[in-house]
C-alpha cells in the first residue's frame, strides 16, 4: 500500500554523499556562537562611547569603514584557505583559530581595554581583530554544507535548521540580556569609572546633593 519513496541517488543513478540528521543539527548549532557574537557586537557603540570616549557619529563611521575591510580580508582568507594543510585537517584549524582571534578581539574591546583611558586607536584595533576572527570562522563555516552533503534533497534541510536557529538565538539572547542580565547590572549599559571611584558611592547618596558625594569620596 505504502511504497518507500526512492532516494535522489536512486532517481538520478548517482551515489550522493549524505549527512546524518544529528550532524546537520550540530552544524546548525553554530548559530549559538555566531548569533551570540552578533548580539554582543551590536553593543559595540555602547562600549566605544562609554569605555573609550568616542562619539556616536564617529562610531558609525568606524563601523561603516569596517565593511570596506571585508573587501581585503575575504580574498586573503580564500588565499590562506587553500594552503592550510595540517595533520589536524583544514577546517578544525581554521575554525579554532577564527574563534580564538574573535574572542580575543571582543574580550579586549569590552573588558581588558575598556575604561582604561584608551581612545579611538585601541578601539579600532580591537574591532579589526574581531573582524579578522569573524571572517576566518564565518567563511570556514560556510564551506561545511558542501562538504557534508551533495544530495539535492538534503541541502534544503541544512538551510531550514540554520535559518530556524539564526532567528531564535538572537531572540533568546535579547530576552536574556534585557530581562535578566541588565537588571542585575543596575538597569543601564555601563562599564564603570573605576579611576574616579564613583561606582563605590552608597545608594543613599545617588540622588542627593553633590556635597554628599564629595564627603563620601573624602572619607575614602
Backbone as a ProteinNet text record, in pm:
[ID]
protein_1_A
[PRIMARY]
XXXXXXXXXXXXXXXXXXXXXXXXXXXXXXXXXXXXXXXXXXXXXXXXXXXXXXXXXXXXXXXXXXXXXXXXXXXXXXXXXXXXXXXXXXXXXXXXXXXXXXXXXXXXXXXXXXXXXXXXXXXXXXXXXXXXXXXXXXXXXXXXXXXXXXXXXXXXXXXXXXXXXXXXXXXXXXXXXXXXXXXXXXXXXXXXXXXXXXXXXXXXXXXXXXXXXXXXXXXX
[TERTIARY]
82.6	0	86	180.8	272.3	408.4	454.5	584.3	688.3	806.5	915.3	952.8	961.8	995.9	1142.2	1168.9	1308.9	1395.8	1518.6	1611.6	1661.3	1728.4	1783.7	1890.6	1963.9	2067.4	2005.9	1890.5	1823.9	1760.7	1703.5	1638.5	1740.6	1849.9	1949.8	2058.2	2053.4	2155.6	2295.2	2302.7	2428.8	2439.4	2556.5	2576.5	2609.2	2506.9	2526.4	2583.4	2656.3	2709	2604.8	2565.6	2460.9	2514.3	2458.2	2492.8	2377.3	2408.3	2303.9	2232.5	2110.6	2029.7	2097.6	2155.7	2219.9	2342.5	2407.9	2521.6	2475.4	2362	2307	2267.2	2207.2	2166.7	2289.1	2392.8	2516.1	2578	2573.4	2624.2	2541.5	2409.6	2322.4	2342.3	2389.2	2412	2525.2	2595.8	2692.6	2625	2493	2417.8	2430.6	2448.8	2464.2	2588.7	2692.1	2813.9	2799.6	2764.2	2757.7	2658	2536.5	2433.4	2457.3	2521.6	2557	2660.2	2757.8	2856.2	2789.3	2695.7	2623.5	2548.1	2484	2412.3	2509.3	2625.2	2723.4	2783.3	2818.4	2882.2	2782.5	2654	2554.4	2565.3	2634.7	2655.5	2792.6	2861.1	2993.7	2987.2	2876.2	2863.7	2860.1	2795.9	2794.9	2936.6	3009.3	3145.4	3234.3	3218.9	3300.6	3271.4	3144.3	3105.4	3143.1	3109.3	3130.2	3273.4	3328.8	3459.9	3578	3552.1	3663.5	3643.7	3527.1	3501.5	3486.9	3434.1	3417.8	3274.1	3254.1	3119.9	3043.8	2911.5	2827	2849	2864.2	2886.8	3016.5	3120.6	3249.3	3239	3162.4	3143.8	3076	2975.7	2907.7	3001.9	3091.5	3189.3	3284.3	3327.7	3418.6	3353.4	3228.5	3158.7	3134	3112	3092.5	3223.3	3332.9	3462.9	3506.5	3459	3494.9	3441.4	3328.2	3273.7	3369.1	3438.2	3535	3651.1	3683.7	3792.3	3763.9	3635	3598.6	3643.4	3651.4	3693.7	3837.9	3913.4	4052.9	4068.8	3996.3	4011.9	3954.4	3843.4	3782.4	3872.8	3928.5	4021.6	4147.8	4194.1	4313.1	4285.9	4167.2	4134.2	4120.7	4061.1	4049.3	4187.6	4283.6	4421.5	4482.2	4456	4511.7	4441.5	4311.2	4230.2	4284.8	4320.8	4369.4	4506.8	4576.9	4715	4729.6	4620.5	4624.2	4608.5	4706.9	4702.6	4787.5	4722.1	4792.6	4750.2	4815.9	4781.3	4645.4	4596.3	4465.4	4357.4	4392	4295.1	4299.3	4206.4	4197.6	4091.5	3970.8	3858.3	3874.6	3924.6	3942.9	4036.6	4147.7	4248.2	4193.1	4125.7	4072.6	3960.3	3872.3	3761.1	3810.8	3898.8	3950.3	4029.1	4109.8	4186.6	4093.6	3990.2	3896	3823.5	3777.6	3706.1	3797.4	3923	4016	4047.7	4072.5	4100.3	3979.6	3862.2	3738.2	3719.2	3743.7	3725.9	3824.6	3948.8	4048.9	4006.5	3960.6	3917.2	3801.9	3701.5	3585.6	3622.2	3707.3	3748.1	3821.5	3909.4	3981	3886.3	3793.9	3703.7	3611.2	3555.6	3454.6	3508.5	3630.5	3676.4	3818.1	3915.8	4055	4098.7	4051.8	4094.6	3990.8	3868.9	3762.4	3776	3745.8	3751	3889.5	3992.1	4129.8	4203.4	4130	4191.1	4234.3	4206.6	4241	4135.8	4173.8	4082.3	4054.9	4038.2	3999.3	4092.5	4226.9	4314.3	4298.9	4286.8	4275.6	4142.1	4034.6	3904	3905.6	3963.1	3971.2	4053.9	4164.1	4248.7	4173.4	4102.5	4026.4	3915.3	3855.1	3747.9	3804.5	3922.2	3985.3	4020	4068.4	4097.6	3970.9	3861.7	3732.8	3692.4	3706.4	3667.6	3748	3878	3961.8	3916.4	3894.5	3848.9	3712.8	3622.3	3488.7	3497.2	3582.5	3596.9	3649.8	3751.5	3810.2	3707.5	3637.3	3542	3418.8	3365.1	3240.9	3259.6	3366.7	3389	3419.6	3484.3	3510.1	3380.4	3294	3164.9	3083.2	3090.4	3009.4	3051.7	3171	3215.4	3168.8	3119.8	3083.6	2966.1	2857.4	2745.5	2784.9	2868.5	2910.1	2994.4	3064.8	3147.1	3061	2958.8	2875.2	2787.4	2726.6	2634.2	2628.1	2609.6	2582.6	2449.9	2368.8	2235.9	2142.4	2084.9	1998.8	1873.7	1830	1712.7	1748.4	1873.8	1913.1	1964.5	2010.6	2064.2	1963.7	1834.4	1738.8	1721.8	1744	1730.4	1831.8	1951.9	2054.9	2010.4	1954.8	1908.2	1795.2	1705.4	1592.3	1641.6	1728.7	1780.6	1862.5	1944.4	2027.9	1944	1844.8	1758.3	1679.5	1628.1	1549.4	1632.3	1752.1	1835.7	1887.9	1912	1958.5	1851.7	1725.3	1618.1	1596.2	1594.3	1557.1	1668.2	1793.6	1903.9	1912.3	1907.8	1909.7	1791.8	1674.2	1557.5	1581.9	1635.1	1663.9	1771.6	1875.2	1982.3	1932.6	1846.7	1791.9	1707.7	1625.7	1544.1	1632.8	1738.9	1829.1	1899.4	1947.3	2020.7	1931	1812.9	1729.5	1640.9	1614.7	1527.6	1602.1	1723.6	1797.6	1927.9	2013.4	2147	2140.9	2070.3	2066.8	2011.4	1899.6	1851.6	1951.9	2033.9	2133.5	2252.6	2265	2376	2329.4	2221.3	2174.7	2074.9	2040.2	1940.5	1992.5	2123.4	2181.1	2305.8	2337.7	2462.1	2574.3	2664	2778	2894.5	3012.1	3133.7	3216.5	3151.7	3214.9	3318.7	3349.3	3454.3	3544.3	3618.4	3695.9	3802.4	3848.7	3955.1	3908.4	3776	3722.8	3655.5	3638.2	3577	3429.8	3362.6	3223.6	3132.4	3176.6	3089.8	3084.9	3161.5	3159.3	3064.6	3000.3	2917.6	2796.3	2749.9	2636.2	2507.5	2404.2	2276.9	2210.7	2226.4	2156.4	2214.2	2328.8	2390.4	2366.3	2302.7	2293.8	2214.7	2109	2020.9	2021.4	2120.8	2126	2218.4	2239.7	2323.6	2466.3	2535.8	2674.6	2766.8	2734.9	2821.1	2827.2	2716.8	2716.1	2819.5	2825.8	2923.8	3065.2	3087.2	3219.9	3266.4	3174.4	3211.4	3245.8	3167.3	3193.2	3329.6	3365.1	3493.9	3609.1	3590	3697.4	3719.7	3608.3	3621.8	3699.3	3694.1	3768.3	3916
-121.2	0	126.1	128.5	241.8	198.3	266.6	234.5	337.4	288.4	376.8	469.3	596.6	695	677	667.5	647	766.9	739.2	845.8	916.8	1030.5	1105.9	1025.6	944.6	861.3	760.1	701	602.4	667.3	786.4	854.9	900.4	960.1	1015.4	916.1	798.5	696.6	751.2	825.3	884	858	820.2	795.5	927.1	989.6	1117.1	1094.8	1192.7	1193.7	1259	1188	1238.6	1249.3	1344.8	1362.4	1312.5	1268	1225.4	1347.9	1326.7	1438.6	1505.3	1426.4	1484.6	1567.1	1529.2	1608.4	1743.7	1744.4	1870.2	1961.6	1903.8	1983.3	2040.4	1960.3	2009.1	2122.7	2110.8	2220.3	2346.7	2331.9	2447.5	2513.3	2435.7	2491.4	2593.5	2606.1	2714.8	2850.2	2853.2	2977.2	3025.8	2934.3	2975.8	3061.8	3030.8	3111.6	3237.5	3218.1	3331	3437.5	3396.8	3493.6	3554.3	3480	3538.2	3649.7	3623.9	3727.4	3844.1	3814	3919.4	4008.9	3947.7	4026.5	4110.5	4054.5	4126.9	4242.9	4220.7	4327.2	4438.1	4410.2	4514.9	4620.1	4587.2	4681.8	4748.2	4733.4	4794.4	4945.7	5004.6	5150.4	5195.9	5115.4	5147.8	5140.9	5036.2	5021.6	5135.6	5172.7	5281.1	5413	5439.2	5566.7	5573.3	5467.2	5468.5	5432	5332.5	5281.7	5349.7	5416.7	5476.8	5625.6	5678.9	5821.1	5863.1	5774.8	5804.4	5847.1	5949.7	5998.4	5898.9	5906.1	5813.2	5825.6	5949.7	5970.5	5904.9	5917.7	5856.4	5705	5649.6	5504.2	5456.8	5530.6	5493.7	5491.2	5587.7	5591.9	5473	5439.8	5326.3	5196.5	5175.3	5051.9	5046	5160.1	5162.4	5128.9	5189.1	5162.4	5018	4956	4816.2	4724.9	4762.4	4683	4684.7	4797.6	4806.1	4710.5	4690.4	4598.8	4457.6	4420.8	4287.2	4263.6	4370.1	4356	4307.2	4323.3	4279.3	4147	4132.6	4012	3888.3	3901.7	3785	3721.5	3798.1	3735.3	3679.8	3748.3	3698.8	3563.7	3547.3	3419.3	3310.7	3343.3	3244.9	3198.3	3290.5	3255.9	3163.1	3193.3	3111.9	2976.8	2976	2854.7	2739.7	2769.7	2665.2	2612.7	2685.1	2647.7	2590.2	2585.1	2525.6	2374.8	2301.5	2155	2100.2	2065.3	2018.5	1875.6	1816.3	1681.2	1677	1793.3	1801.4	1843.8	1853	1890.7	2039.8	2082.3	2221.5	2297	2240	2311.1	2327.4	2224	2233.9	2349.3	2355.2	2457.5	2596.7	2615.5	2747.6	2789.4	2694.8	2728.5	2768.9	2687.8	2718.1	2849.1	2869.3	2993.4	3113.8	3101.7	3211.7	3245.4	3143.5	3167.4	3231.1	3186.3	3242	3388.4	3419.5	3559.1	3647.5	3596.6	3669.8	3694.9	3592.2	3604.9	3704.4	3703.8	3798.5	3941.5	3964.8	4098.7	4148.3	4063	4103	4121.4	4033.4	4045.2	4176.9	4212.6	4339.9	4458.4	4448.5	4558.8	4588.9	4485.4	4505.7	4498.6	4445.9	4424.9	4475.2	4413.3	4439.3	4581.6	4638.5	4772.8	4880.2	4839.3	4936.7	5006.1	5137.4	5219	5219.5	5206.7	5210.5	5335.6	5430	5551.8	5546.1	5434.3	5423.8	5494.8	5531.5	5605.4	5536.8	5618.3	5570.9	5465.7	5482.6	5383.9	5242.6	5230.7	5097.5	5033.6	5113	5057.2	5007.3	5085.9	5045.4	4917.6	4908.3	4788.7	4665.7	4675.8	4561	4521.6	4620.9	4590.6	4520.8	4561.5	4495.8	4350.5	4327.6	4190.6	4106.1	4163.2	4092	4061.1	4158.1	4139.1	4025.6	4020.5	3914.2	3777.2	3766.9	3640.2	3599.6	3697	3669.3	3619.1	3680	3639.8	3497.4	3466	3331.4	3225.7	3245.8	3145.3	3137.3	3251.7	3251.3	3193.9	3231.2	3178	3028.8	2983.2	2839.4	2763	2818.6	2755.2	2741.2	2842.2	2839.7	2729.9	2676	2568.5	2429.9	2420.3	2289.8	2222.1	2292.9	2222.3	2147.9	2209.3	2143.1	2019.5	2018.7	1903.2	1793.5	1833.9	1737.1	1657.2	1724.3	1654.8	1724.6	1643.2	1697.3	1646.2	1590.7	1541.8	1660.6	1677.9	1794.4	1797	1682.2	1678.8	1711.9	1690.7	1714.3	1856.4	1920.9	2056.2	2151.7	2151.7	2242.9	2217.7	2094.4	2063.1	2141.8	2154.8	2232.8	2377.9	2431.9	2569.7	2591.5	2494.1	2506.3	2513	2419.8	2418.9	2544	2585	2703.5	2829.2	2845.3	2963.4	2968.8	2853.1	2849.7	2894.8	2840.8	2877.6	3020.8	3066.2	3204.1	3306.4	3266.2	3355.3	3345.3	3222.9	3203.6	3240.7	3219	3250.2	3400.3	3491.5	3634.6	3676.4	3617.6	3649.6	3607.7	3486.9	3439.9	3521.8	3559.2	3640.4	3778.1	3839.9	3971	3962.9	3860.3	3842.9	3821.4	3743.2	3716.9	3844.3	3923.5	4045.2	4146.8	4171.7	4281.7	4246	4117.6	4080.5	4018.1	3967.6	3900.8	3973.6	3988.8	4044.1	4193.6	4270.7	4415.9	4459.6	4402.2	4442	4414.2	4310	4279.3	4374.8	4451.9	4547	4691.2	4709.8	4845.2	4899.2	4821.6	4864.1	4954.6	4978.2	5063.8	4998.6	5036.1	4989.8	5077.4	5020.5	5097.4	5003.1	5059.7	4981.5	5039.4	5123	5173	5279.9	5355.1	5455.8	5435.3	5324	5290.1	5391.9	5469.4	5563	5678.3	5699.7	5805.6	5752.5	5621	5562	5591	5633.6	5671.7	5551.8	5433.8	5318.1	5267.7	5328.3	5285.3	5368.1	5469.2	5555.6	5479.2	5502.7	5431	5473.5	5385.8	5411.1	5537.8	5571.4	5686.2	5818.3	5813	5935.6	5956.6	5858.5	5864.1	5985.2	6020.5	6125.4	6246.9	6262.1	6375.7	6484	6582.1	6695.1	6647.9	6709.8	6667.9	6673	6756.1	6760.5	6625.8	6551.9	6418.9	6329.5	6335.2	6256.8	6301.9	6432.8	6482.4	6436.2	6440.8	6395.1	6247	6168.9	6025.4	5996.4	6070.5	6047.5	6087.9	6197.6	6239.3	6136.1	6074.1	5972.3	5851.8	5825.3	5713.6	5745.2
0	0	0	93.6	100.1	47.2	-51.8	-109.4	-64.6	-41.3	0.1	-114.9	-83.1	-184.8	-225.3	-353.9	-396.4	-359.4	-322.5	-286	-411.2	-388.1	-500.1	-572.5	-497.9	-560.6	-655.5	-614.3	-698.2	-821.3	-801	-912.7	-1016.2	-968.4	-1060.1	-1098.8	-1035.5	-1060.3	-1030.6	-920.1	-873.8	-724.1	-678.8	-536.4	-466.4	-409.6	-341.1	-201	-154.7	-17.9	73.1	178.1	267.2	410.3	483.2	624.8	710.2	829.8	922.8	979.2	1025.4	1076.3	1195.1	1284.8	1402.2	1362.9	1253.6	1206.1	1151.7	1082.7	1032.1	1147	1250.8	1367.1	1437.4	1451	1514.6	1433.4	1301.9	1218.7	1240.2	1243.3	1261.4	1397.4	1495.8	1630.1	1630.6	1520.6	1509.5	1528.6	1508.6	1530.2	1673.9	1769.3	1909.3	1927.3	1850.5	1857.3	1773.2	1646.4	1554.5	1595.7	1634.1	1669.5	1807.4	1897.7	2027.8	2009.3	1923.2	1893	1822.1	1732.5	1661	1758.9	1858.4	1959.3	2041.9	2071.1	2151.3	2074.3	1948.5	1871.1	1841.3	1854.1	1840.2	1948.8	2056.8	2166	2159.6	2045.9	2031.4	2044.3	2000.6	2010.4	2155.8	2242.9	2385.6	2442.1	2405	2454.5	2406.4	2278.4	2223.9	2293.4	2320.5	2381.4	2529.2	2603.4	2748.6	2785.3	2717.7	2756.4	2690	2574.9	2501.9	2473.5	2510.7	2491.7	2346.9	2262.3	2120.3	2094.7	2016.9	1987.8	1901	1907.6	1832.6	1682.3	1633.8	1490	1444.7	1526.7	1491.9	1491.3	1586.9	1590.1	1462.7	1416.7	1292.9	1173.9	1168.5	1058.6	1066.6	1189.5	1207.7	1161.5	1202.6	1165.5	1015.3	953	808	736	780.6	717.4	738.4	848.2	873.4	764.3	702.6	592.1	472.7	454.5	344.8	370.4	498.6	533.1	484.5	478.9	431.4	287.6	209.8	70.6	60.9	168.9	170.4	246.6	358.2	440.5	372.4	300.1	236.4	130.7	36.6	-60.1	7.1	112.1	182	246	307	368.1	261.9	147.7	40.1	-4.9	-5.4	-41	63.7	192.2	301.2	308.8	285.4	299.4	215	92.1	1.9	41.1	126.3	159	299.4	374.7	508.6	495	539.6	532.4	645.5	755.4	874	907.1	1002.2	1045.6	1113.6	1158.2	1222.7	1123.6	998	897.2	867.2	785.4	743.7	824.2	831.8	892.2	1042.5	1110.3	1255.4	1290.6	1220.4	1249.7	1223.3	1111.2	1076.9	1170.6	1204.8	1294.2	1432.4	1488.9	1622.8	1621.2	1516.8	1507	1495.8	1412.4	1396.3	1525.3	1595.7	1722.3	1826.7	1832.9	1930.1	1899.6	1771.9	1734.6	1763.8	1730.5	1755.5	1905.1	1985.8	2130.4	2189.6	2142.2	2192.5	2160	2038	1999.3	2084	2107	2186.3	2333.3	2385.8	2525.3	2550	2459.1	2472.6	2455.6	2360.1	2332.4	2449.5	2511.8	2614.5	2756.8	2774.8	2911.4	2935.3	2873.4	2908.9	2878.2	2769.1	2728.5	2756.3	2789.5	2809.9	2944.8	2945.5	3068.3	3130.9	3048.7	3097	3048.8	2991.4	2942.8	2798.2	2730.4	2589.9	2506.1	2385.8	2299.8	2168.1	2064.8	1932.7	1873.8	1876	1811.3	1867.7	1999.8	2061.4	2026.2	2026.6	1989.7	1845.7	1755.1	1614.7	1601.1	1674.9	1668.8	1716.2	1827.9	1878.8	1782.2	1717.4	1621.7	1497.5	1454	1339.2	1373.2	1495.4	1538.5	1535.4	1583.7	1579.7	1435.6	1345.7	1205.8	1142.8	1171.6	1115.3	1167.2	1298	1354.7	1301.1	1289.2	1235.8	1092.3	1013	873.6	862.3	941.8	937.4	975	1086	1133.9	1044.1	1003.2	927	787.3	719.6	585.2	588.4	693.4	705.8	728.5	813.6	840.2	712.4	624.8	503.1	406	423	333.9	380.2	504.1	559.7	489.1	455.5	391.3	264.5	181.5	57.8	86	198.8	235.4	298.1	373.4	443.7	348.6	252.3	163.2	28.1	-75.9	-208.5	-262.7	-171.8	-208.6	-228.4	-347.3	-370.8	-284	-233.1	-146.6	-1.3	33.9	172.8	195.2	90	104.1	169.2	127.5	191.9	341.3	385.2	528.1	609.9	559	628	639.3	530.5	533.8	632.4	645	737.9	881.7	920.5	1056.8	1087.2	992.4	1013.5	1027.4	940.1	945.4	1075.8	1118.4	1241.5	1361.7	1375.2	1489.3	1477.1	1354.6	1336.5	1375.3	1372.2	1416.9	1567.4	1620.2	1759.8	1857.6	1819.9	1910.7	1942.3	1842	1876.8	1963	1937.5	2021	2165.2	2182.6	2318.1	2386.1	2309.7	2367	2408.8	2327.3	2361.8	2488.7	2499.1	2620.2	2741.7	2725.7	2837.6	2882.9	2785.6	2820.1	2888.5	2829.9	2877.2	2996	3017.8	3129.6	3247.8	3223	3331	3363.7	3262	3286.7	3317.5	3234.2	3251.3	3386.3	3435.4	3568.8	3680.6	3664.6	3767	3762.1	3653.4	3638	3655.3	3726.8	3754.2	3655.2	3553.9	3457.4	3348.5	3343.6	3240.4	3183.7	3057.9	2997.6	3049	3126.6	3175.8	3196.3	3194.6	3215.6	3329.5	3409.5	3530.3	3504.4	3608.2	3603.7	3725	3728.7	3847.4	3881.7	3779.6	3808.3	3897.9	3906.1	3989.7	4116.1	4120.4	4239.3	4250.5	4142.8	4153	4172.3	4128.9	4142.1	4286	4377.5	4517.1	4602.6	4544.5	4627.7	4676.8	4798.7	4855.1	4788.1	4799.6	4734.9	4785.8	4917.2	4969.9	4920.8	4851.8	4801.1	4652.2	4585.7	4441.1	4392.8	4463.7	4415.2	4508.3	4593.6	4683.1	4631.5	4714.3	4677.3	4649.3	4554.4	4525	4645	4746.7	4864.2	4933.5	4928.4	4990.3	4924.1	4790.7	4717.8	4750.6	4762.3	4793.6	4930.7	5029.5	5163.9	5162	5085.8	5080	5018	4913.8	4848.7	4938	5017	5107.8	5216.9	5261.6	5366.8	5317	5186.4	5130.4	5124.9
[MASK]
++++++++++++++++++++++++++++++++++++++++++++++++++++++++++++++++++++++++++++++++++++++++++++++++++++++++++++++++++++++++++++++++++++++++++++++++++++++++++++++++++++++++++++++++++++++++++++++++++++++++++++++++++++++++++++

